[in-house]
Amino acid sequence: YFANKGYVVLSVNYRSGIGYGREFRNAPGRGGRGNTEYRDIKAAGEYLRDRPDVDPARIGLWGLSYGGILTAQGLARDSDLFAAGVDIAGVHLWGNSIDPESVSYRSSSVSEVENWTSPVLLIHGDDDRNVAFSQTVGLVQLLRAQGVPHELIVFPDDVHDFLLHERWLITFNATDGFFDRYLRGEEAVTSGGRR
Protein backbone atom coordinates (compact mmCIF):
# COMPACT_ATOMS: atom_id res chain seq x y z
CA TYR A 1 0.00 0.00 0.00
CA PHE A 2 2.62 2.55 1.06
CA ALA A 3 4.99 1.56 -1.76
CA ASN A 4 2.16 2.19 -4.19
CA LYS A 5 1.92 5.70 -2.71
CA GLY A 6 5.59 6.30 -3.58
CA TYR A 7 7.20 5.48 -0.24
CA VAL A 8 10.22 3.24 0.23
CA VAL A 9 8.93 0.56 2.62
CA LEU A 10 10.85 -1.67 4.99
CA SER A 11 8.83 -4.18 7.01
CA VAL A 12 10.85 -5.38 9.99
CA ASN A 13 10.59 -8.85 11.50
CA TYR A 14 12.10 -7.67 14.77
CA ARG A 15 13.43 -9.97 17.48
CA SER A 16 10.60 -11.76 19.28
CA GLY A 17 8.82 -12.00 15.93
CA ILE A 18 7.96 -15.22 14.14
CA GLY A 19 9.61 -17.41 11.53
CA TYR A 20 13.13 -17.75 12.92
CA GLY A 21 12.65 -20.30 15.66
CA ARG A 22 12.04 -20.33 19.36
CA GLU A 23 15.27 -18.60 20.37
CA PHE A 24 14.46 -15.62 18.15
CA ARG A 25 10.83 -15.60 19.32
CA ASN A 26 11.84 -15.67 22.99
CA ALA A 27 14.62 -13.10 22.69
CA PRO A 28 15.85 -11.95 26.11
CA GLY A 29 14.84 -8.52 27.33
CA ARG A 30 11.82 -8.19 25.07
CA GLY A 31 8.72 -6.17 25.83
CA GLY A 32 8.44 -4.82 29.34
CA ARG A 33 11.69 -6.54 30.27
CA GLY A 34 13.85 -4.16 28.24
CA ASN A 35 12.15 -3.73 24.86
CA THR A 36 15.27 -4.99 23.08
CA GLU A 37 13.27 -5.46 19.87
CA TYR A 38 13.32 -1.69 19.47
CA ARG A 39 17.01 -2.00 18.56
CA ASP A 40 15.91 -3.71 15.35
CA ILE A 41 13.56 -0.83 14.51
CA LYS A 42 16.29 1.73 15.14
CA ALA A 43 18.76 -0.28 13.02
CA ALA A 44 16.18 -0.39 10.21
CA GLY A 45 15.74 3.38 10.43
CA GLU A 46 19.50 3.89 10.31
CA TYR A 47 19.71 1.57 7.30
CA LEU A 48 17.07 3.61 5.49
CA ARG A 49 18.75 6.88 6.48
CA ASP A 50 21.98 5.72 4.82
CA ARG A 51 20.36 4.64 1.55
CA PRO A 52 20.85 7.04 -1.38
CA ASP A 53 17.23 6.61 -2.51
CA VAL A 54 15.78 7.68 0.86
CA ASP A 55 15.52 11.23 2.18
CA PRO A 56 16.89 10.87 5.72
CA ALA A 57 14.70 13.73 6.95
CA ARG A 58 11.50 11.92 5.93
CA ILE A 59 11.59 8.52 7.59
CA GLY A 60 8.28 7.56 9.17
CA LEU A 61 6.94 4.70 11.26
CA TRP A 62 3.57 2.95 11.07
CA GLY A 63 2.41 0.16 13.33
CA LEU A 64 -0.60 -1.61 14.77
CA SER A 65 -0.59 -3.20 18.21
CA TYR A 66 3.02 -4.26 18.82
CA GLY A 67 3.94 -2.16 15.81
CA GLY A 68 2.23 0.72 17.60
CA ILE A 69 4.40 0.08 20.65
CA LEU A 70 7.51 0.22 18.48
CA THR A 71 6.28 3.30 16.61
CA ALA A 72 5.87 5.15 19.91
CA GLN A 73 9.30 3.92 21.02
CA GLY A 74 10.87 5.27 17.85
CA LEU A 75 9.29 8.68 18.22
CA ALA A 76 10.04 8.93 21.94
CA ARG A 77 13.63 7.69 21.73
CA ASP A 78 14.72 8.85 18.29
CA SER A 79 12.70 11.77 16.95
CA ASP A 80 15.91 12.88 15.21
CA LEU A 81 15.75 9.68 13.11
CA PHE A 82 11.99 9.23 12.72
CA ALA A 83 10.18 12.31 11.40
CA ALA A 84 6.58 11.15 12.01
CA GLY A 85 4.60 8.09 12.98
CA VAL A 86 1.20 6.46 13.03
CA ASP A 87 0.55 4.45 16.19
CA ILE A 88 -2.53 2.24 16.10
CA ALA A 89 -3.54 0.72 19.45
CA GLY A 90 -0.06 0.65 20.95
CA VAL A 91 0.98 0.10 24.56
CA HIS A 92 2.81 3.12 25.98
CA LEU A 93 3.31 2.01 29.59
CA TRP A 94 4.36 -1.58 30.28
CA GLY A 95 2.82 -2.89 33.49
CA ASN A 96 1.52 -0.60 36.20
CA SER A 97 4.73 0.89 37.55
CA ILE A 98 5.56 4.54 37.08
CA ASP A 99 8.73 4.09 39.13
CA PRO A 100 11.41 5.56 36.85
CA GLU A 101 13.87 2.93 38.05
CA SER A 102 11.73 -0.07 37.12
CA VAL A 103 12.67 -2.02 34.00
CA SER A 104 9.08 -2.00 32.76
CA TYR A 105 8.83 1.79 33.01
CA ARG A 106 12.20 2.32 31.31
CA SER A 107 10.99 -0.05 28.55
CA SER A 108 7.97 2.20 27.92
CA SER A 109 7.71 5.09 25.48
CA VAL A 110 6.25 7.31 28.22
CA SER A 111 9.59 7.14 30.04
CA GLU A 112 11.18 9.22 27.27
CA VAL A 113 8.30 11.48 26.29
CA GLU A 114 10.42 14.54 27.12
CA ASN A 115 12.61 13.63 24.10
CA TRP A 116 9.62 13.17 21.77
CA THR A 117 9.33 15.94 19.18
CA SER A 118 8.07 14.19 16.02
CA PRO A 119 4.35 14.36 15.19
CA VAL A 120 2.20 11.30 15.73
CA LEU A 121 -1.23 10.16 14.59
CA LEU A 122 -2.83 7.97 17.26
CA ILE A 123 -5.73 5.69 16.31
CA HIS A 124 -7.57 3.48 18.80
CA GLY A 125 -10.92 1.79 19.32
CA ASP A 126 -12.31 2.68 22.73
CA ASP A 127 -13.56 -0.88 23.36
CA ASP A 128 -10.15 -2.47 22.71
CA ARG A 129 -9.81 -5.60 24.86
CA ASN A 130 -6.17 -6.28 23.96
CA VAL A 131 -4.70 -2.85 24.72
CA ALA A 132 -6.56 -0.61 27.14
CA PHE A 133 -7.81 2.59 25.52
CA SER A 134 -6.40 4.39 28.56
CA GLN A 135 -2.92 3.71 27.13
CA THR A 136 -3.65 6.17 24.31
CA VAL A 137 -5.50 8.63 26.55
CA GLY A 138 -2.53 8.74 28.93
CA LEU A 139 -0.07 9.28 26.10
CA VAL A 140 -2.17 12.10 24.63
CA GLN A 141 -2.08 13.88 28.00
CA LEU A 142 1.71 13.60 28.12
CA LEU A 143 2.12 14.73 24.50
CA ARG A 144 -0.08 17.77 25.14
CA ALA A 145 1.99 18.68 28.20
CA GLN A 146 5.17 18.43 26.11
CA GLY A 147 3.71 20.37 23.17
CA VAL A 148 4.22 17.46 20.76
CA PRO A 149 2.13 17.69 17.58
CA HIS A 150 -0.39 14.88 17.60
CA GLU A 151 -3.68 13.89 16.04
CA LEU A 152 -6.15 11.43 17.47
CA ILE A 153 -8.82 9.25 15.91
CA VAL A 154 -11.06 7.30 18.28
CA PHE A 155 -13.42 4.64 16.97
CA PRO A 156 -16.36 4.40 19.41
CA ASP A 157 -17.37 0.90 20.45
CA ASP A 158 -14.64 -0.71 18.35
CA VAL A 159 -12.02 -3.27 19.30
CA HIS A 160 -8.32 -3.84 18.70
CA ASP A 161 -8.37 -4.78 15.00
CA PHE A 162 -11.44 -2.72 14.01
CA LEU A 163 -14.57 -4.63 13.12
CA LEU A 164 -15.81 -2.44 10.29
CA HIS A 165 -14.10 -2.19 6.91
CA GLU A 166 -15.01 1.50 6.84
CA ARG A 167 -12.76 2.10 9.86
CA TRP A 168 -9.80 0.66 7.98
CA LEU A 169 -10.57 2.99 5.09
CA ILE A 170 -10.63 5.92 7.51
CA THR A 171 -7.36 4.72 9.04
CA PHE A 172 -5.53 4.47 5.73
CA ASN A 173 -6.95 7.74 4.40
CA ALA A 174 -5.96 9.52 7.62
CA THR A 175 -2.49 7.96 7.41
CA ASP A 176 -2.14 9.17 3.82
CA GLY A 177 -3.03 12.71 4.80
CA PHE A 178 -0.82 12.65 7.88
CA PHE A 179 2.24 11.36 6.03
CA ASP A 180 1.60 13.74 3.14
CA ARG A 181 1.69 16.65 5.58
CA TYR A 182 4.57 15.55 7.77
CA LEU A 183 6.78 13.50 5.45
CA ARG A 184 6.08 15.05 2.06
CA GLY A 185 5.30 18.55 3.30
CA GLU A 186 2.08 18.78 1.29
CA GLU A 187 -0.85 20.88 2.38
CA ALA A 188 -3.87 18.98 3.61
CA VAL A 189 -6.58 18.62 1.00
CA THR A 190 -10.10 18.55 2.36
CA SER A 191 -13.47 18.26 0.75
CA GLY A 192 -16.32 19.42 2.92
CA GLY A 193 -14.54 18.24 6.06
CA ARG A 194 -14.05 14.73 4.67
CA ARG A 195 -10.88 13.03 3.50
Secondary structure as UniProt FT lines:
FT   TURN            2..6
FT   TURN            15..16
FT   HELIX           22..25
FT   TURN            28..29
FT   HELIX           31..33
FT   TURN            36..37
FT   HELIX           38..49
FT   TURN            52..53
FT   TURN            56..57
FT   STRAND          60..64
FT   HELIX           66..77
FT   TURN            79..81
FT   STRAND          84..88
FT   TURN            100..101
FT   HELIX           103..106
FT   HELIX           109..115
FT   STRAND          120..125
FT   TURN            126..127
FT   HELIX           133..146
FT   STRAND          150..155
FT   TURN            156..157
FT   TURN            160..161
FT   HELIX           165..182
FT   TURN            192..193
//
